[in-house]
Amino acid sequence: MYSNAPTAPWLQGDILKGLAVVNARMVISKSLRMEDGEEIVTEGELGATLRSKYAAVVSNSCDIPQQNPGKRNLVVVSPLRSISPAERERIPDLRSLNISDEELMTHINLFYFEANPSAGNQDFLVDFSDLRSYKMDDLRGAEKVLELDDETRNHFRKKVSIHFGRTR
């Protein structure tokens, strides 16, 4: 499933570690009405950053600015999520999620990543309906920890294409 010799540039299907999933900023206004009718408004900023442990690169490899500096400065990723007990029960053979034959494919939006010490040593799923787009500058802290082998990358690529290209 994973390549023994990962390359430096990011590729579609690679697993990244340490990117912000939410970076929310809110301006909070507080209004005070004085006895003489004058209103005083104070503002403050509240911010929060949550980090995902791991995410998979969904952008096509040729669209990632690391390889093509002339491309848009955006990368699309999907956070990896733990597999719930209900999903383990409903999908007894998690590897079946990665079948790229459209006739045999189940759970079109999910792709399975088996446990690996480089990614916390636990199984994960990617849900293609949960995507995030980042500017490369916002991914400075992210690092590539795993790269798919060619066969698995082709299954990943085909599954992404079918998920977004389906008509039903």
PAFI-278777 format. One record per atom (N, C-alpha, C, O): residue in one letter; atom name; x, y, z. Coordinates in steps of 0.001 Angstrom, whole numbers, always signed. Layout:
! residues N
  guba  lonu        X        Y        Z
     a    CA        X        Y        Z
...
***
This chain:
! residues 168
  guba  lonu        X        Y        Z
     m     N     +813    -1196       +0
     m    CA       +0       +0       +0
     m     C     +862    +1269       +0
     m     O     +507    +2257     -643
     y     N    +1987    +1245     +715
     y    CA    +2831    +2430     +804
     y     C    +4161    +2206      +97
     y     O    +4655    +1082      +18
     s     N    +4725    +3280     -411
     s    CA    +6011    +3221    -1094
     s     C    +7136    +3098      -72
     s     O    +7082    +3689    +1007
     n     N    +8145    +2327     -426
     n    CA    +9306    +2188     +462
     n     C   +10260    +3366     +339
     n     O   +11091    +3593    +1219
     a     N   +10142    +4114     -750
     a    CA   +11058    +5230     -984
     a     C   +10256    +6485    -1337
     a     O   +10183    +6860    -2507
     p     N    +9651    +7144     -327
     p    CA    +8859    +8339     -631
     p     C    +9698    +9445    -1262
     p     O   +10871    +9628     -935
     t     N    +9073   +10165    -2164
     t    CA    +9744   +11281    -2838
     t     C    +9498   +12571    -2057
     t     O    +8617   +12635    -1200
     a     N   +10283   +13584    -2367
     a    CA   +10154   +14855    -1654
     a     C    +8875   +15614    -2014
     a     O    +8168   +16043    -1102
     p     N    +8540   +15803    -3298
     p    CA    +7332   +16587    -3583
     p     C    +6066   +15823    -3190
     p     O    +6040   +14592    -3190
     w     N    +5031   +16572    -2860
     w    CA    +3759   +15959    -2509
     w     C    +3079   +15436    -3755
     w     O    +3148   +16051    -4820
     l     N    +2415   +14285    -3615
     l    CA    +1679   +13663    -4702
     l     C     +259   +13370    -4234
     l     O       -3   +13297    -3033
     q     N     -649   +13204    -5180
     q    CA    -2019   +12842    -4828
     q     C    -2007   +11542    -4024
     q     O    -1357   +10572    -4414
     g     N    -2727   +11527    -2901
     g    CA    -2796   +10349    -2052
     g     C    -1789   +10338     -918
     g     O    -1901    +9512      -13
     d     N     -807   +11232     -940
     d    CA     +178   +11294     +150
     d     C     -502   +11654    +1466
     d     O    -1526   +12336    +1492
     i     N      +92   +11178    +2552
     i    CA     -402   +11499    +3891
     i     C     +485   +12596    +4475
     i     O    +1708   +12463    +4531
     l     N     -154   +13676    +4906
     l    CA     +534   +14800    +5532
     l     C     +206   +14822    +7011
     l     O     -837   +14332    +7446
     k     N    +1107   +15394    +7763
     k    CA     +923   +15529    +9209
     k     C    +1100   +16990    +9590
     k     O    +1979   +17671    +9063
     g     N     +265   +17474   +10508
     g    CA     +463   +18789   +11101
     g     C      -87   +19962   +10333
     g     O     +592   +20982   +10218
     l     N    -1322   +19858    +9788
     l    CA    -1897   +21015    +9130
     l     C    -3123   +21490    +9888
     l     O    -3810   +20703   +10539
     a     N    -3389   +22778    +9798
     a    CA    -4544   +23353   +10488
     a     C    -5811   +22961    +9758
     a     O    -5904   +23124    +8541
     v     N    -6787   +22447   +10485
     v    CA    -8064   +22106    +9885
     v     C    -9022   +23277   +10022
     v     O    -9817   +23539    +9120
     v     N    -8953   +23975   +11133
     v    CA    -9808   +25144   +11340
     v     C    -8921   +26286   +11787
     v     O    -8099   +26130   +12689
     n     N    -9086   +27419   +11163
     n    CA    -8401   +28615   +11610
     n     C    -9444   +29715   +11595
     n     O    -9545   +30485   +10639
     a     N   -10215   +29778   +12663
     a    CA   -11355   +30687   +12708
     a     C   -10994   +31959   +13451
     a     O   -10343   +31917   +14495
     r     N   -11413   +33073   +12915
     r    CA   -11245   +34367   +13581
     r     C   -12623   +35030   +13634
     r     O   -13327   +35113   +12628
     m     N   -12982   +35489   +14802
     m    CA   -14255   +36178   +14958
     m     C   -13988   +37525   +15611
     m     O   -13133   +37647   +16488
     v     N   -14723   +38517   +15179
     v    CA   -14662   +39806   +15847
     v     C   -15871   +39879   +16769
     v     O   -17014   +39723   +16340
     i     N   -15594   +40117   +18033
     i    CA   -16660   +40172   +19032
     i     C   -16913   +41639   +19349
     i     O   -16001   +42381   +19713
     s     N   -18159   +42035   +19202
     s    CA   -18547   +43406   +19530
     s     C   -19362   +43410   +20811
     s     O   -20219   +42553   +21024
     k     N   -19086   +44366   +21637
     k    CA   -19855   +44528   +22864
     k     C   -20356   +45966   +22880
     k     O   -19589   +46919   +22746
     s     N   -21640   +46085   +23046
     s    CA   -22244   +47410   +22993
     s     C   -22738   +47806   +24390
     s     O   -23447   +47048   +25050
     l     N   -22355   +48984   +24813
     l    CA   -22814   +49522   +26098
     l     C   -23592   +50804   +25832
     l     O   -23125   +51670   +25093
     r     N   -24780   +50930   +26432
     r    CA   -25565   +52151   +26282
     r     C   -25428   +52951   +27576
     r     O   -25757   +52480   +28664
     m     N   -24945   +54143   +27421
     m    CA   -24731   +55025   +28567
     m     C   -26058   +55692   +28950
     m     O   -27013   +55666   +28174
     e     N   -26117   +56294   +30159
     e    CA   -27341   +56936   +30641
     e     C   -27785   +58065   +29728
     e     O   -28983   +58294   +29560
     d     N   -26833   +58770   +29140
     d    CA   -27194   +59888   +28282
     d     C   -27571   +59449   +26867
     d     O   -27764   +60290   +25989
     g     N   -27679   +58136   +26639
     g    CA   -28078   +57629   +25332
     g     C   -26916   +57307   +24412
     g     O   -27094   +56663   +23378
     e     N   -25724   +57758   +24789
     e    CA   -24557   +57480   +23955
     e     C   -24244   +55983   +24003
     e     O   -24339   +55349   +25054
     e     N   -23870   +55432   +22846
     e    CA   -23535   +54012   +22776
     e     C   -22037   +53861   +22549
     e     O   -21464   +54502   +21668
     i     N   -21408   +53006   +23354
     i    CA   -19985   +52734   +23206
     i     C   -19839   +51289   +22742
     i     O   -20382   +50370   +23355
     v     N   -19101   +51101   +21653
     v    CA   -18895   +49756   +21125
     v     C   -17422   +49404   +21272
     v     O   -16547   +50153   +20839
     t     N   -17159   +48262   +21885
     t    CA   -15783   +47777   +21976
     t     C   -15680   +46497   +21158
     t     O   -16629   +45716   +21091
     e     N   -14544   +46293   +20548
     e    CA   -14336   +45099   +19738
     e     C   -13093   +44369   +20192
     e     O   -12115   +44975   +20632
     g     N   -13150   +43078   +20078
     g    CA   -11997   +42243   +20376
     g     C   -11979   +41085   +19384
     g     O   -12993   +40790   +18752
     e     N   -10845   +40440   +19250
     e    CA   -10733   +39333   +18305
     e     C   -10511   +38039   +19062
     e     O    -9682   +37968   +19969
     l     N   -11257   +37024   +18680
     l    CA   -11112   +35706   +19269
     l     C   -10699   +34757   +18151
     l     O   -11345   +34720   +17104
     g     N    -9658   +34008   +18354
     g    CA    -9198   +33103   +17310
     g     C    -8972   +31700   +17833
     g     O    -8714   +31496   +19020
     a     N    -9072   +30740   +16936
     a    CA    -8831   +29348   +17329
     a     C    -8195   +28610   +16161
     a     O    -8595   +28788   +15010
     t     N    -7223   +27796   +16458
     t    CA    -6617   +26936   +15458
     t     C    -6670   +25507   +15967
     t     O    -6178   +25208   +17055
     l     N    -7264   +24634   +15185
     l    CA    -7283   +23222   +15518
     l     C    -6426   +22516   +14490
     l     O    -6462   +22863   +13310
     r     N    -5662   +21540   +14917
     r    CA    -4790   +20839   +13990
     r     C    -5242   +19404   +13838
     r     O    -5626   +18743   +14803
     s     N    -5186   +18942   +12608
     s    CA    -5479   +17547   +12331
     s     C    -4160   +16791   +12397
     s     O    -3128   +17293   +11951
     k     N    -4192   +15612   +12943
     k    CA    -2953   +14850   +12972
     k     C    -2521   +14472   +11562
     k     O    -1346   +14604   +11218
     y     N    -3461   +14002   +10743
     y    CA    -3108   +13515    +9403
     y     C    -4180   +13890    +8391
     y     O    -5356   +14013    +8734
     a     N    -3766   +14069    +7149
     a    CA    -4694   +14337    +6043
     a     C    -4095   +13765    +4765
     a     O    -2878   +13622    +4646
     a     N    -4957   +13443    +3817
     a    CA    -4515   +12927    +2515
     a     C    -4628   +14033    +1469
     a     O    -5597   +14791    +1464
     v     N    -3644   +14122     +591
     v    CA    -3663   +15086     -511
     v     C    -4642   +14576    -1567
     v     O    -4500   +13457    -2061
     v     N    -5633   +15395    -1912
     v    CA    -6630   +15018    -2916
     v     C    -6350   +15727    -4243
     v     O    -6760   +15236    -5295
     s     N    -5665   +16864    -4213
     s    CA    -5317   +17574    -5453
     s     C    -4559   +16641    -6394
     s     O    -3809   +15772    -5951
     n     N    -4763   +16831    -7691
     n    CA    -3951   +16096    -8660
     n     C    -2496   +16489    -8470
     n     O    -2193   +17649    -8193
     s     N    -1603   +15534    -8618
     s    CA     -171   +15788    -8401
     s     C     +336   +16961    -9232
     s     O    +1132   +17768    -8751
     c     N     -126   +17058   -10486
     c    CA     +368   +18125   -11365
     c     C     -179   +19500   -10977
     c     O     +304   +20514   -11481
     d     N    -1184   +19552   -10084
     d    CA    -1757   +20830    -9652
     d     C    -1159   +21349    -8351
     d     O    -1522   +22430    -7889
     i     N     -258   +20596    -7766
     i    CA     +329   +21013    -6499
     i     C    +1476   +21982    -6789
     i     O    +2388   +21640    -7542
     p     N    +1448   +23171    -6211
     p    CA    +2446   +24194    -6532
     p     C    +3895   +23778    -6292
     p     O    +4796   +24358    -6899
     q     N    +4149   +22795    -5430
     q    CA    +5534   +22360    -5206
     q     C    +6181   +21885    -6503
     q     O    +7360   +22143    -6747
     q     N    +5404   +21192    -7332
     q    CA    +5946   +20687    -8588
     q     C    +5836   +21706    -9722
     q     O    +6678   +21746   -10619
     n     N    +4796   +22522    -9670
     n    CA    +4524   +23482   -10735
     n     C    +4321   +24873   -10147
     n     O    +3191   +25262    -9853
     p     N    +5398   +25619    -9976
     p    CA    +5283   +26936    -9342
     p     C    +4307   +27876   -10049
     p     O    +3816   +28820    -9428
     g     N    +4015   +27645   -11320
     g    CA    +3084   +28505   -12047
     g     C    +1625   +28210   -11753
     g     O     +752   +28981   -12148
     k     N    +1345   +27120   -11073
     k    CA      -32   +26736   -10767
     k     C     -584   +27598    -9637
     k     O     +156   +28288    -8936
     r     N    -1918   +27537    -9480
     r    CA    -2544   +28259    -8364
     r     C    -1938   +27785    -7058
     r     O    -1508   +26638    -6942
     n     N    -1906   +28634    -6120
     n    CA    -1245   +28379    -4839
     n     C    -2173   +27652    -3858
     n     O    -2223   +27999    -2678
     l     N    -2915   +26631    -4351
     l    CA    -3867   +25927    -3501
     l     C    -3648   +24424    -3547
     l     O    -3266   +23869    -4577
     v     N    -3896   +23774    -2413
     v    CA    -3834   +22314    -2318
     v     C    -5106   +21854    -1607
     v     O    -5492   +22423     -586
     v     N    -5758   +20816    -2152
     v    CA    -6962   +20258    -1554
     v     C    -6573   +18992     -792
     v     O    -5890   +18118    -1325
     v     N    -7020   +18907     +465
     v    CA    -6736   +17738    +1301
     v     C    -8038   +17272    +1957
     v     O    -9036   +17992    +1987
     s     N    -7994   +16058    +2475
     s    CA    -9103   +15512    +3258
     s     C    -8530   +14958    +4552
     s     O    -7634   +14114    +4522
     p     N    -9040   +15426    +5695
     p    CA    -8528   +14912    +6970
     p     C    -8755   +13405    +7079
     p     O    -9812   +12904    +6696
     l     N    -7768   +12690    +7598
     l    CA    -7960   +11273    +7880
     l     C    -8750   +11180    +9178
     l     O    -8518   +11937   +10120
     r     N    -9669   +10254    +9208
     r    CA   -10441   +10087   +10437
     r     C   -10394    +8647   +10893
     r     O   -10247    +7723   +10093
     s     N   -10521    +8475   +12194
     s    CA   -10523    +7136   +12778
     s     C   -11755    +6380   +12312
     s     O   -12762    +6979   +11934
     i     N   -11663    +5082   +12343
     i    CA   -12770    +4229   +11915
     i     C   -13613    +3884   +13139
     i     O   -13108    +3351   +14127
     s     N   -14891    +4194   +13055
     s    CA   -15782    +3944   +14190
     s     C   -16104    +2453   +14301
     s     O   -16006    +1716   +13319
     p     N   -16490    +2014   +15501
     p    CA   -16894     +612   +15657
     p     C   -18055     +233   +14728
     p     O   -18103     -886   +14218
     a     N   -18987    +1167   +14510
     a    CA   -20116     +891   +13616
     a     C   -19635     +669   +12179
     a     O   -20149     -203   +11479
     e     N   -18649    +1459   +11742
     e    CA   -18103    +1280   +10388
     e     C   -17367      -48   +10273
     e     O   -17474     -730    +9254
     r     N   -16628     -414   +11300
     r    CA   -15925    -1708   +11284
     r     C   -16916    -2862   +11177
     r     O   -16643    -3871   +10526
     e     N   -18069    -2703   +11823
     e    CA   -19094    -3748   +11768
     e     C   -19770    -3776   +10397
     e     O   -20026    -4844    +9841
     r     N   -20057    -2585    +9860
     r    CA   -20756    -2471    +8577
     r     C   -19861    -2838    +7398
     r     O   -20350    -3332    +6382
     i     N   -18553    -2602    +7523
     i    CA   -17612    -2870    +6432
     i     C   -16554    -3841    +6965
     i     O   -15461    -3417    +7340
     p     N   -16869    -5128    +7001
     p    CA   -15931    -6077    +7608
     p     C   -14578    -6129    +6897
     p     O   -13552    -6328    +7547
     d     N   -14561    -5955    +5598
     d    CA   -13298    -5967    +4865
     d     C   -12996    -4543    +4405
     d     O   -13422    -4135    +3325
     l     N   -12265    -3791    +5221
     l    CA   -11985    -2392    +4904
     l     C   -11214    -2233    +3598
     l     O   -11354    -1218    +2916
     r     N   -10408    -3219    +3246
     r    CA    -9651    -3142    +1987
     r     C   -10581    -3097     +781
     r     O   -10203    -2593     -276
     s     N   -11799    -3623     +934
     s    CA   -12749    -3606     -184
     s     C   -13137    -2181     -572
     s     O   -13619    -1950    -1681
     l     N   -12928    -1218     +340
     l    CA   -13238     +182      +14
     l     C   -12356     +707    -1106
     l     O   -12741    +1646    -1803
     n     N   -11180     +120    -1291
     n    CA   -10214     +644    -2247
     n     C   -10316       -5    -3620
     n     O    -9507     +285    -4502
     i     N   -11296     -878    -3813
     i    CA   -11484    -1488    -5136
     i     C   -11860     -384    -6108
     i     O   -12768     +401    -5837
     s     N   -11174     -321    -7230
     s    CA   -11440     +773    -8158
     s     C   -12259     +323    -9369
     s     O   -12362    +1058   -10350
     d     N   -12838     -871    -9309
     d    CA   -13745    -1322   -10358
     d     C   -15124     -763   -10011
     d     O   -15711    -1134    -8995
     e     N   -15635     +125   -10853
     e    CA   -16877     +836   -10551
     e     C   -18034     -122   -10249
     e     O   -18885     +186    -9415
     e     N   -18073    -1265   -10908
     e    CA   -19157    -2226   -10686
     e     C   -19094    -2847    -9287
     e     O   -20130    -3171    -8709
     l     N   -17897    -3011    -8748
     l    CA   -17722    -3656    -7450
     l     C   -17591    -2663    -6308
     l     O   -17612    -3052    -5141
     m     N   -17457    -1401    -6631
     m    CA   -17151     -385    -5632
     m     C   -18313     -158    -4673
     m     O   -19469      -50    -5083
     t     N   -17980      -88    -3395
     t    CA   -18957     +270    -2367
     t     C   -18450    +1512    -1650
     t     O   -17259    +1821    -1684
     h     N   -19356    +2210    -1011
     h    CA   -18983    +3404     -240
     h     C   -18055    +4297    -1081
     h     O   -16879    +4479     -765
     i     N   -18609    +4827    -2128
     i    CA   -17833    +5559    -3137
     i     C   -17043    +6721    -2548
     i     O   -16019    +7105    -3112
     n     N   -17490    +7294    -1427
     n    CA   -16824    +8462     -860
     n     C   -15692    +8115     +101
     n     O   -15010    +9020     +579
     l     N   -15466    +6825     +402
     l    CA   -14471    +6442    +1395
     l     C   -13277    +5727     +775
     l     O   -13409    +4972     -189
     f     N   -12105    +5988    +1357
     f    CA   -10882    +5276     +971
     f     C   -10164    +4885    +2250
     f     O   -10063    +5680    +3184
     y     N    -9671    +3665    +2288
     y    CA    -9071    +3094    +3490
     y     C    -7549    +3200    +3463
     y     O    -6913    +2889    +2456
     f     N    -6968    +3646    +4588
     f    CA    -5518    +3676    +4776
     f     C    -5183    +2764    +5943
     f     O    -5601    +3013    +7074
     e     N    -4423    +1700    +5668
     e    CA    -4102     +765    +6744
     e     C    -3049    +1342    +7676
     e     O    -2296    +2246    +7316
     a     N    -3020     +795    +8879
     a    CA    -2116    +1273    +9928
     a     C     -665    +1249    +9469
     a     O     -233     +344    +8755
     n     N      +73    +2262    +9894
     n    CA    +1497    +2360    +9594
     n     C    +2138    +3158   +10729
     n     O    +1556    +4144   +11181
     p     N    +3322    +2759   +11202
     p    CA    +3972    +3495   +12297
     p     C    +4197    +4979   +11988
     p     O    +4226    +5799   +12906
     s     N    +4356    +5332   +10719
     s    CA    +4587    +6741   +10358
     s     C    +3344    +7604   +10516
     s     O    +3432    +8832   +10528
     a     N    +2177    +6956   +10637
     a    CA     +921    +7701   +10772
     a     C     +141    +7211   +11992
     a     O    -1050    +6914   +11894
     g     N     +804    +7129   +13121
     g    CA     +134    +6820   +14371
     g     C     -243    +5366   +14577
     g     O     -873    +5030   +15580
     n     N     +124    +4508   +13660
     n    CA     -102    +3062   +13769
     n     C    -1571    +2695   +13977
     n     O    -1882    +1777   +14737
     q     N    -2475    +3413   +13302
     q    CA    -3888    +3057   +13348
     q     C    -4494    +3179   +11955
     q     O    -3997    +3926   +11112
     d     N    -5583    +2432   +11723
     d    CA    -6289    +2494   +10445
     d     C    -7052    +3814   +10355
     d     O    -7540    +4331   +11360
     f     N    -7150    +4355    +9127
     f    CA    -7876    +5598    +8896
     f     C    -8757    +5475    +7661
     f     O    -8558    +4604    +6815
     l     N    -9733    +6367    +7581
     l    CA   -10532    +6535    +6374
     l     C   -10397    +7968    +5899
     l     O   -10230    +8891    +6697
     v     N   -10472    +8141    +4588
     v    CA   -10631    +9456    +3991
     v     C   -12047    +9493    +3454
     v     O   -12503    +8552    +2805
     d     N   -12738   +10587    +3730
     d    CA   -14088   +10791    +3214
     d     C   -13998   +11934    +2211
     d     O   -13764   +13082    +2589
     f     N   -14185   +11615     +922
     f    CA   -14034   +12627     -123
     f     C   -15089   +13730      -44
     f     O   -14985   +14729     -757
     s     N   -16101   +13570     +807
     s    CA   -17071   +14645     +971
     s     C   -16620   +15650    +2039
     s     O   -17313   +16635    +2295
     d     N   -15468   +15405    +2656
     d    CA   -14909   +16311    +3668
     d     C   -13558   +16809    +3148
     d     O   -12519   +16204    +3412
     l     N   -13590   +17909    +2413
     l    CA   -12374   +18449    +1789
     l     C   -12059   +19832    +2331
     l     O   -12951   +20573    +2743
     r     N   -10773   +20166    +2326
     r    CA   -10301   +21492    +2736
     r     C    -9321   +21977    +1684
     r     O    -8524   +21201    +1158
     s     N    -9385   +23257    +1385
     s    CA    -8465   +23862     +431
     s     C    -7556   +24819    +1192
     s     O    -8027   +25646    +1972
     y     N    -6245   +24701     +960
     y    CA    -5263   +25514    +1668
     y     C    -4336   +26201     +689
     y     O    -3985   +25640     -349
     k     N    -3943   +27416    +1022
     k    CA    -2849   +28057     +306
     k     C    -1563   +27394     +774
     k     O    -1458   +26996    +1934
     m     N     -595   +27272     -103
     m    CA     +674   +26631     +261
     m     C    +1314   +27297    +1480
     m     O    +1917   +26619    +2311
     d     N    +1188   +28613    +1589
     d    CA    +1768   +29325    +2736
     d     C    +1176   +28833    +4059
     d     O    +1857   +28840    +5085
     d     N      -95   +28405    +4038
     d    CA     -748   +27929    +5256
     d     C     -350   +26492    +5591
     d     O     -727   +25977    +6644
     l     N     +397   +25850    +4720
     l    CA     +816   +24464    +4927
     l     C    +2293   +24347    +5272
     l     O    +2864   +23258    +5199
     r     N    +2909   +25451    +5643
     r    CA    +4343   +25419    +5940
     r     C    +4707   +24420    +7024
     r     O    +5783   +23824    +6976
     g     N    +3830   +24227    +8003
     g    CA    +4116   +23305    +9093
     g     C    +3802   +21847    +8769
     g     O    +4131   +20951    +9546
     a     N    +3170   +21611    +7628
     a    CA    +2785   +20241    +7273
     a     C    +3974   +19490    +6691
     a     O    +4795   +20061    +5974
     e     N    +4055   +18202    +7009
     e    CA    +5119   +17382    +6447
     e     C    +4537   +16085    +5900
     e     O    +3562   +15549    +6428
     k     N    +5150   +15599    +4844
     k    CA    +4733   +14337    +4239
     k     C    +5284   +13195    +5080
     k     O    +6484   +13131    +5344
     v     N    +4381   +12275    +5507
     v    CA    +4842   +11152    +6313
     v     C    +4702    +9810    +5593
     v     O    +5405    +8855    +5921
     l     N    +3797    +9732    +4612
     l    CA    +3624    +8490    +3853
     l     C    +3292    +8788    +2405
     l     O    +2651    +9790    +2091
     e     N    +3736    +7905    +1531
     e    CA    +3435    +8004     +106
     e     C    +2866    +6667     -345
     e     O    +3392    +5612      +10
     l     N    +1790    +6711    -1126
     l    CA    +1186    +5485    -1645
     l     C    +2074    +4868    -2715
     l     O    +2788    +5578    -3423
     d     N    +2027    +3544    -2831
     d    CA    +2714    +2917    -3958
     d     C    +1889    +3191    -5218
     d     O     +753    +3657    -5125
     d     N    +2449    +2907    -6380
     d    CA    +1786    +3259    -7642
     d     C     +416    +2607    -7795
     d     O     -532    +3257    -8235
     e     N     +305    +1335    -7439
     e    CA     -973     +632    -7595
     e     C    -2057    +1254    -6713
     e     O    -3175    +1486    -7172
     t     N    -1727    +1525    -5449
     t    CA    -2712    +2108    -4539
     t     C    -3045    +3537    -4950
     t     O    -4196    +3957    -4839
     r     N    -2039    +4300    -5428
     r    CA    -2302    +5667    -5896
     r     C    -3284    +5654    -7071
     r     O    -4151    +6522    -7170
     n     N    -3144    +4671    -7955
     n    CA    -4080    +4570    -9080
     n     C    -5490    +4264    -8602
     n     O    -6454    +4801    -9147
     h     N    -5628    +3405    -7590
     h    CA    -6951    +3138    -7014
     h     C    -7513    +4406    -6372
     h     O    -8695    +4709    -6531
     f     N    -6677    +5142    -5655
     f    CA    -7086    +6394    -5017
     f     C    -7557    +7385    -6082
     f     O    -8626    +7982    -5954
     r     N    -6766    +7554    -7114
     r    CA    -7073    +8502    -8201
     r     C    -8400    +8141    -8867
     r     O    -9234    +9011    -9121
     k     N    -8586    +6857    -9142
     k    CA    -9817    +6427    -9815
     k     C   -11024    +6638    -8910
     k     O   -12087    +7057    -9366
     k     N   -10852    +6346    -7632
     k    CA   -11968    +6517    -6701
     k     C   -12346    +7995    -6557
     k     O   -13531    +8324    -6493
     v     N   -11357    +8882    -6506
     v    CA   -11627   +10329    -6473
     v     C   -12405   +10732    -7727
     v     O   -13392   +11463    -7642
     s     N   -11954   +10250    -8892
     s    CA   -12615   +10592   -10163
     s     C   -14057   +10113   -10193
     s     O   -14949   +10842   -10628
     i     N   -14287    +8894    -9732
     i    CA   -15645    +8360    -9746
     i     C   -16513    +9107    -8744
     i     O   -17672    +9406    -9032
     h     N   -15967    +9413    -7571
     h    CA   -16742   +10145    -6560
     h     C   -17219   +11491    -7109
     h     O   -18391   +11837    -6966
     f     N   -16323   +12245    -7731
     f    CA   -16691   +13576    -8212
     f     C   -17333   +13567    -9592
     f     O   -17975   +14545    -9975
     g     N   -17174   +12479   -10350
     g    CA   -17727   +12434   -11697
     g     C   -19038   +11699   -11820
     g     O   -19627   +11654   -12901
     r     N   -19505   +11120   -10728
     r    CA   -20738   +10317   -10822
     r     C   -21947   +11209   -11102
     r     O   -21966   +12394   -10766
     t     N   -22929   +10614   -11712
     t    CA   -24129   +11372   -12078
     t     C   -25315   +11022   -11197
     t     O   -26396   +11589   -11356
     r     N   -25125   +10096   -10275
     r    CA   -26257    +9730    -9398
     r     C   -25865    +9822    -7949
     r     O   -26684    +9553    -7070
***
